[in-house]
């Protein structure tokens, strides 16, 4: 009988350590909050404002009935993943009608990048380079081909790179352009060899034009193309199918605009399995994007690079074309059969991550245009938040009044526990903003208010168990220790049901409702922590104090007010002989 008693005394004798542990945890979390510089929770679009974009779907050239529910749902899923890949939280992407998608992006970090990427089609093609030269105002300054700034993996040596660059003419003559374009329209889209002087003389632009109107049209587009103008760049290659040659624009490493004539696409973006932004620590390339191809895509990529390796510059280059713009044009010295490649050049970290993000999450099945862009102010949400906080304060005040009137001294323990729970909730929400992108919206505030009732319910269960033990004639300290195991089971079952409901709601819903579910689940877990590590140890310590131990009339544990009929067990033991069996 002595050993169990010692164990119970040991359990009762360490509540101070438990209280110290949770107080240290609160201080550490608060210190981390101030150290991170994020002293307030991130706010969602309804509280902080942001941008609302309406995207209208359009059929691609040659497509019919492409705007359907399947493609629209796919587009919504891809947009969601793109935004989440940038770390933007609480963004809403949903369909409206048959052809519109509404995107709500809250104001904050990466919101501008999200706006730029969310509706980008991200059509990626690998096309052979036929002709390239510096375009527009930059043409006055001779510049090497853009191939000098990019490479394919595995790349050629530095000596080969210089040789390829020096062999590239900064501009191509009209006669050679006509011959190359004619070759591009043949069955083999990658012409071999270079054009000699006699070939140039024989193939005049007029001859090319009379032989093939398509070649003449493409040549005319190339001659008139001025890539230094943004409006011209945006329209270059519009409506061109993947199997047709086209003109395009791109920037070289000197920041100059190049214009290109490109052959038919040999590899598409759908052949890319995944892409990621990495920093080249081995060389001077800086940030680059690495790509892994699918099995089919790797074979096609090996085929095109094998053909290009037989040509001279610039016909040994392939252009990586994203949404009609050349992002890189690496040269090829050998067939790349490893199923991987990299895009390197003048990327900074953000540009590399943006490109990898779009390639990783795929191309949209439809083309979208911005029908409208609206700036959302936080005025309306602020008013609703103010009303919600007032309602929450009124509810909290009523709960406190009830606790004071009904539980009296015990209400101090409940109020202290509520304050600890509120502090931990606030600090954790502030830390979750920069950590996982959590943003506080109106439904999340509602979830926090609902949690007040869940937390108060746990205290009431514990207090009522203690009062039941006192009604049975036990003194304060034994009553607390006997009541805790029974109350603990009830509290855990109740909190488990609440957490399960929050988890299911979080999984099956989207948007703002997820904010409510997340907050409800978080506060439910904190309720368990507070009750176990603060309320119970504090109650154990106060049970030793005279005010509670002797059942003061304002303690909330007065035996007379609880309906206990004297003599109490404590009094009976003092006046009556000790029963050895009972002992």
C-alpha positions in Angstrom: 0.0 0.0 0.0 2.9 2.4 0.6 4.3 2.3 -2.9 1.2 3.6 -4.7 0.8 6.3 -2.2 4.4 7.5 -2.8 3.7 7.5 -6.6 0.6 9.6 -6.1 2.5 12.0 -4.0 5.3 12.2 -6.6 2.7 13.1 -9.2 1.1 15.7 -7.1 4.5 17.1 -6.0 5.6 18.1 -9.6 3.0 20.5 -10.9 5.4 23.4 -10.7 7.7 21.7 -13.2 4.9 21.3 -15.7 3.8 24.9 -15.3 7.4 26.0 -15.8 7.7 23.9 -18.9 4.6 25.5 -20.6 5.7 29.0 -19.5 9.1 28.4 -21.1 7.5 27.3 -24.3 5.3 30.4 -24.4 8.3 32.6 -23.8 10.3 30.8 -26.5 7.5 31.1 -29.1 6.9 34.8 -28.3 10.7 35.4 -28.6 10.7 33.6 -31.9 7.8 35.8 -33.1 9.6 39.0 -32.3 12.9 37.7 -33.7 11.3 36.8 -37.0 9.8 40.3 -37.3 6.3 38.9 -37.9 4.4 40.2 -34.8 1.0 40.0 -36.4 -0.7 37.2 -38.3 -0.9 37.4 -42.1 -4.3 38.5 -43.3 -6.4 37.0 -46.1 -7.8 39.0 -49.1 -11.0 39.8 -47.2 -9.1 41.5 -44.4 -6.0 42.8 -46.1 -7.3 43.5 -49.6 -5.7 42.2 -52.8 -6.4 41.6 -56.5 -9.3 39.9 -58.1 -8.7 38.7 -61.7 -11.3 37.5 -64.2 -9.8 35.2 -66.8 -11.8 34.4 -70.0 -11.0 31.1 -71.8 -10.5 31.1 -75.6 -10.0 28.2 -78.0 -6.6 27.6 -79.5 -6.4 28.0 -83.3 -7.8 24.8 -84.9 -9.5 23.7 -81.7 -13.2 23.1 -81.4 -15.3 22.8 -78.3 -12.1 22.9 -76.1 -13.9 25.0 -73.5 -15.6 22.3 -71.5 -15.9 21.4 -67.8 -12.9 19.0 -67.9 -10.5 21.5 -69.3 -11.8 24.3 -67.0 -11.3 22.1 -63.9 -7.8 21.1 -65.1 -7.0 24.8 -65.5 -8.2 25.6 -62.0 -6.1 22.8 -60.6 -3.0 24.0 -62.4 -3.5 27.6 -61.4 -3.9 26.5 -57.7 -0.7 24.6 -57.8 1.2 27.4 -59.5 0.1 29.9 -56.8 0.8 27.5 -54.0 4.3 26.8 -55.5 5.0 30.5 -55.1 4.0 30.4 -51.4 0.9 32.6 -51.8 -1.7 31.4 -49.3 -5.4 32.0 -49.2 -5.6 32.5 -52.9 -8.9 31.5 -54.4 -9.3 30.0 -57.9 -12.7 29.0 -59.0 -14.8 28.8 -62.2 -17.6 31.3 -63.0 -20.0 30.3 -65.7 -18.8 28.2 -68.6 -15.7 30.1 -69.7 -14.5 32.3 -66.9 -12.2 31.7 -64.0 -12.0 34.0 -61.0 -8.7 34.3 -59.2 -8.5 36.2 -55.9 -4.9 36.9 -54.8 -4.4 38.5 -51.4 -2.0 41.4 -51.0 1.4 40.3 -49.8 4.6 38.5 -50.7 4.8 37.1 -54.2 1.3 38.3 -55.1 2.6 40.1 -58.2 4.5 37.0 -59.4 1.3 35.0 -58.9 -0.7 37.4 -61.0 1.8 37.1 -63.8 1.9 33.4 -63.7 -1.6 32.4 -62.9 -3.1 32.8 -66.4 0.1 32.1 -68.4 -0.5 29.3 -70.9 3.2 28.1 -70.6 3.3 26.5 -74.0 6.8 25.2 -74.3 8.4 24.1 -77.5 11.9 23.0 -78.6 12.5 24.4 -82.1 15.6 24.3 -84.3 17.2 27.7 -85.0 17.4 28.5 -88.7 18.3 32.2 -88.7 19.0 34.7 -85.9 20.3 38.3 -85.6 20.2 41.3 -83.3 16.9 43.1 -83.8 15.7 46.7 -83.7 17.8 49.5 -82.2 20.2 46.9 -80.7 21.2 45.9 -84.3 23.6 48.8 -84.5 25.9 47.2 -81.9 27.4 43.9 -83.1 26.6 41.1 -80.8 27.4 37.4 -80.9 24.5 35.0 -81.2 22.6 34.2 -78.0 24.1 30.8 -78.1 27.1 32.2 -76.3 25.0 32.7 -73.2 23.3 29.3 -73.0 24.3 25.7 -73.1 22.6 22.3 -73.2 23.5 19.6 -70.6 25.9 18.0 -71.2 27.5 21.1 -72.7 30.5 21.5 -74.9 33.8 22.7 -73.5 34.6 26.4 -73.2 36.9 26.2 -76.3 34.0 24.7 -78.3 31.7 27.4 -77.0 34.0 30.2 -78.1 34.4 28.5 -81.5 30.6 28.3 -82.0 30.2 31.9 -80.9 32.9 33.2 -83.2 31.6 31.3 -86.1 28.1 32.8 -85.7 27.6 35.9 -87.8 25.8 38.7 -85.9 23.4 39.0 -88.8 22.4 36.7 -91.7 22.3 37.8 -95.3 19.0 37.9 -97.1 20.1 35.3 -99.6 21.1 32.8 -97.0 17.9 33.4 -95.1 15.8 32.6 -98.1 17.6 29.3 -98.6 17.4 28.3 -95.0 13.7 29.0 -94.8 13.1 26.9 -97.9 15.0 24.0 -96.3 12.9 24.4 -93.2 9.7 23.6 -95.1 11.1 20.3 -96.3 10.4 17.0 -94.6 13.6 17.2 -92.5 13.2 20.4 -90.4 16.9 20.6 -89.6 19.0 21.5 -92.6 22.5 20.2 -92.6 25.6 22.1 -93.4 26.0 25.8 -94.0 25.3 27.9 -97.0 28.3 28.6 -99.3 28.7 31.7 -101.3 27.7 30.0 -104.6 24.5 28.7 -102.9 23.8 32.2 -101.7 24.1 33.6 -105.1 21.9 30.9 -106.6 19.2 31.3 -104.1 18.0 34.8 -104.3 15.1 36.1 -102.3 13.0 36.5 -105.4 13.7 33.0 -106.4 12.7 31.7 -103.0 9.6 33.8 -103.0 8.4 32.6 -106.4 9.1 29.0 -105.5 7.1 29.0 -102.2 4.7 31.7 -101.1 4.9 30.4 -97.5 8.6 31.0 -97.5 8.2 34.5 -98.8 5.6 35.2 -96.1 7.8 34.0 -93.4 10.8 35.9 -94.7 8.7 39.1 -94.9 7.6 38.6 -91.3 11.2 38.1 -90.2 12.4 41.2 -92.1 9.7 43.4 -90.6 10.1 42.0 -87.0 11.4 44.6 -84.5 11.8 42.7 -81.2 12.7 45.9 -79.4 9.0 46.8 -79.4 6.9 45.1 -76.7 3.7 45.1 -78.8 5.5 43.5 -81.7 7.1 40.8 -79.5 3.7 39.9 -78.1 2.3 39.2 -81.5 5.3 37.4 -83.0 4.2 33.9 -83.9 0.6 34.3 -83.0 -1.6 31.5 -84.3 1.3 29.4 -85.5 0.9 25.6 -85.0 3.6 23.5 -83.4 4.3 21.8 -86.8 5.0 25.0 -88.7 8.1 27.2 -88.8 7.7 30.6 -87.1 9.4 33.8 -86.1 10.2 34.7 -82.5 12.1 37.1 -80.2 14.4 36.5 -77.3 17.1 38.3 -75.2 20.8 37.5 -75.3 23.2 37.7 -72.4 24.0 41.4 -73.2 20.3 42.3 -72.8 19.8 42.8 -76.5 16.8 41.5 -78.4 17.4 38.8 -81.0 15.0 37.8 -83.7 14.7 34.3 -85.0 13.4 32.1 -87.7 12.6 28.8 -86.1 11.8 25.4 -87.6 8.8 23.2 -86.6 8.7 22.1 -82.9 10.4 18.8 -82.3 9.8 18.5 -78.5 6.8 19.9 -76.5 6.4 21.0 -72.9 4.3 18.0 -72.2 7.4 15.9 -72.8 9.0 17.5 -69.7 8.5 15.4 -66.6 9.7 18.0 -64.0 11.8 21.1 -63.7 13.6 22.8 -60.8 15.7 25.9 -60.2 19.2 25.2 -59.0 22.3 27.3 -58.4 25.4 26.2 -60.3 28.1 26.0 -57.8 30.6 24.3 -60.2 30.7 27.0 -62.9 29.8 30.6 -63.6 26.3 29.9 -65.0 24.6 31.1 -61.8 20.9 30.1 -61.6 19.6 27.6 -64.1 16.6 25.4 -64.6 17.1 21.6 -64.9 14.6 19.5 -66.7 13.9 15.8 -66.7 12.1 14.4 -69.8 9.6 11.6 -69.9 10.6 8.4 -71.6 9.0 9.5 -74.9 10.3 13.0 -74.6 13.8 11.9 -73.9 13.9 9.9 -77.2 12.6 12.9 -79.1 15.1 15.2 -77.5 18.0 12.8 -78.3 16.8 12.6 -81.9 16.7 16.4 -82.5 20.0 17.1 -80.7 21.6 14.4 -82.8 20.5 16.1 -86.0 21.5 19.5 -84.8 25.0 18.4 -83.8 25.8 17.8 -87.4 25.3 21.5 -88.4 27.2 24.7 -88.1 26.1 27.7 -86.1 23.5 28.9 -85.8 21.8 25.8 -87.3 23.4 23.7 -84.5 21.2 25.6 -81.9 17.7 24.8 -80.7 15.5 27.5 -79.2 13.5 26.8 -76.0 10.3 28.8 -76.8 8.0 29.6 -73.9 4.7 31.3 -74.8 6.2 32.5 -78.1 9.4 33.9 -76.6 12.8 32.4 -76.8 14.1 32.0 -73.3 17.3 30.2 -74.3 19.0 29.0 -77.5 21.8 26.6 -76.5 24.1 25.1 -79.1 24.5 21.3 -79.4 27.8 19.5 -80.0 26.5 16.0 -79.5 23.3 14.0 -79.1 21.9 14.4 -75.6 20.6 11.0 -74.7 20.4 11.1 -70.9 16.8 12.3 -70.8 17.8 15.5 -68.9 18.7 19.1 -70.0 19.2 22.4 -68.4 18.3 26.0 -69.3 21.1 28.4 -68.3 21.8 32.0 -69.0 21.2 35.3 -67.4 18.7 34.1 -64.8 18.4 35.4 -61.3 16.9 33.3 -58.6 13.3 34.6 -59.0 13.4 34.2 -62.8 14.7 30.6 -62.6 12.1 29.7 -59.9 9.3 31.2 -61.9 10.2 29.3 -65.1 10.7 26.0 -63.2 7.3 26.6 -61.5 5.4 27.0 -64.7 7.2 24.0 -66.4 6.7 21.8 -63.4 2.9 22.4 -63.1 2.2 22.0 -66.7 0.7 24.0 -69.5 -2.9 25.1 -69.3 -5.2 23.3 -71.7 -6.8 26.6 -72.8 -5.6 30.1 -73.6 -6.8 32.8 -71.2 -7.1 36.5 -71.4 -7.6 39.0 -68.6 -11.2 40.2 -68.9 -10.9 42.4 -65.8 -8.6 43.1 -62.9 -10.1 44.6 -59.7 -8.3 45.8 -56.6 -10.1 44.6 -53.5 -10.0 46.9 -50.5 -10.0 45.7 -46.9 -12.7 48.2 -45.8 -15.7 45.7 -46.0 -13.7 42.9 -44.5 -12.5 45.2 -41.7 -16.1 46.2 -40.8 -17.1 42.5 -40.7 -14.0 41.7 -38.6 -14.8 44.5 -36.2 -18.4 43.2 -35.9 -17.1 39.7 -35.4 -14.6 40.7 -32.7 -17.3 42.7 -30.9 -19.6 39.6 -31.0 -16.7 37.4 -29.7 -15.9 39.9 -26.9 -19.6 39.9 -25.8 -19.6 36.1 -25.9 -16.4 35.9 -23.9 -17.6 38.4 -21.4 -20.8 36.3 -20.9 -18.7 33.2 -20.4 -16.6 34.9 -17.8 -19.6 36.3 -16.0 -21.1 32.8 -15.9 -17.9 31.3 -14.6 -17.5 34.0 -11.9 -21.1 33.6 -10.7 -21.2 29.8 -10.8 -17.7 28.7 -10.0 -16.5 31.8 -8.0 -12.8 31.2 -7.1 -12.4 28.4 -9.7 -13.2 31.0 -12.4 -9.7 32.5 -11.8 -8.2 29.2 -13.0 -10.5 29.2 -16.1 -9.8 32.8 -17.0 -6.0 32.3 -16.6 -6.3 29.2 -18.8 -8.2 31.1 -21.5 -5.6 33.8 -21.5 -2.8 31.3 -22.0 -4.7 29.6 -24.8 -5.3 33.0 -26.5 -1.6 34.0 -26.2 -0.5 30.7 -27.7 -3.1 30.8 -30.5 -2.0 34.4 -31.5 1.7 33.6 -31.4 1.4 30.4 -33.4 -0.8 32.1 -36.0 1.8 34.9 -36.4 4.6 32.3 -36.8 2.6 30.2 -39.3 2.3 33.1 -41.7 5.9 33.2 -42.9 6.4 29.5 -42.2 3.6 27.8 -44.2 1.8 30.8 -45.6 -1.2 30.7 -43.3 -3.4 33.8 -43.7 -6.1 34.8 -41.3 -9.5 35.4 -42.9 -13.0 36.0 -41.5 -13.9 32.3 -41.3 -10.7 31.6 -39.5 -11.6 34.3 -36.9 -15.0 32.6 -36.5 -13.1 29.3 -35.8 -11.1 31.0 -33.1 -14.2 32.4 -31.5 -15.9 28.9 -31.6 -12.8 27.5 -29.9 -13.5 29.6 -26.8 -16.6 27.5 -26.1 -14.6 24.2 -26.6 -11.9 25.4 -24.2 -14.4 26.5 -21.6 -16.2 23.2 -21.9 -13.0 21.4 -20.9 -12.7 23.4 -17.7 -16.3 22.9 -16.8 -15.9 19.1 -17.2 -12.9 19.1 -14.8 -14.5 21.4 -12.3 -17.7 19.4 -12.1 -15.7 16.2 -11.6 -14.0 17.8 -8.6 -17.3 19.0 -7.2 -18.7 15.5 -7.6 -15.8 14.1 -5.5 -16.4 16.7 -2.8 -20.1 15.8 -2.7 -19.0 12.3 -1.9 -17.3 13.6 1.2 -13.7 13.8 0.0 -11.4 16.6 0.9 -9.9 19.0 -1.7 -6.6 17.4 -2.6 -7.9 13.8 -3.0 -10.9 15.1 -4.9 -8.6 16.8 -7.5 -6.5 13.7 -8.1 -9.5 11.4 -8.3 -11.5 13.7 -10.6 -8.6 14.2 -13.1 -8.6 10.7 -14.7 -12.3 10.7 -15.3 -12.3 14.3 -16.6 -9.3 13.6 -18.8 -11.0 10.8 -20.7 -14.1 13.0 -21.3 -11.9 15.9 -22.5 -9.9 13.8 -24.8 -12.9 12.2 -26.4 -14.6 15.6 -26.9 -11.5 17.2 -28.4 -10.9 14.2 -30.6 -14.4 14.6 -32.1 -13.9 18.3 -32.7 -10.5 17.8 -34.3 -11.8 15.0 -36.5 -14.7 17.2 -37.7 -12.2 20.0 -38.4 -9.8 17.6 -40.3 -12.6 16.3 -42.5 -13.9 19.8 -43.2 -10.4 20.9 -44.2 -9.9 18.0 -46.6 -13.3 18.2 -48.4 -13.5 22.0 -48.7 -11.6 24.7 -50.5 -11.0 28.4 -50.0 -12.0 30.3 -47.0 -13.8 27.3 -45.3 -10.4 25.7 -45.0 -9.3 28.6 -42.9 -12.2 28.0 -40.5 -11.3 24.2 -40.3 -7.6 24.9 -39.9 -8.2 27.3 -37.0 -10.7 25.1 -35.3 -8.3 22.1 -35.5 -5.4 24.2 -34.2 -7.3 25.6 -31.2 -8.6 22.2 -30.4 -5.1 20.8 -30.1 -4.1 23.8 -28.0 -7.0 23.1 -25.7 -5.5 19.7 -24.9 -2.1 21.3 -24.3 -3.5 24.0 -22.0 -5.7 21.7 -20.0 -2.9 19.1 -19.5 0.0 21.4 -18.9 -1.5 24.5 -17.3 -5.0 24.0 -15.9 -4.4 20.6 -14.1 -1.0 21.6 -12.6 -2.4 25.0 -11.5 -5.4 23.3 -9.9 -3.1 20.9 -8.1 -1.1 23.8 -6.6 -4.2 25.8 -5.6 -5.8 22.7 -3.9 -3.0 23.0 -1.3 -3.9 26.5 -0.4 -6.1 27.2 2.6 -8.7 29.1 0.5 -9.6 26.1 -1.6 -8.5 23.3 0.7 -10.9 24.4 3.5 -13.7 25.0 1.0 -14.1 28.8 1.4 -17.6 30.1 0.5 -16.1 32.0 -2.4 -13.8 29.2 -3.6 -16.6 27.5 -5.6 -15.9 24.3 -3.6 -17.8 25.1 -0.4 -19.2 21.7 0.8 -22.3 23.3 2.2 -23.2 25.0 -1.1 -22.5 21.7 -2.9 -25.1 19.9 -0.7 -22.6 17.8 1.3 -24.1 16.7 4.7 -21.7 16.7 7.6 -19.8 15.0 9.1 -17.3 15.0 6.2 -14.8 12.1 6.0 -12.1 14.3 7.2 -14.1 15.1 10.4 -15.2 11.5 10.9 -11.7 10.2 10.9 -10.6 12.8 13.4 -13.3 11.9 16.0 -13.9 8.2 15.3 -11.5 5.2 15.8 -9.5 4.2 12.7 -11.0 1.3 10.8 -8.0 -0.9 9.8 -9.9 -2.4 6.9 -10.8 1.0 5.5 -7.2 2.1 5.9 
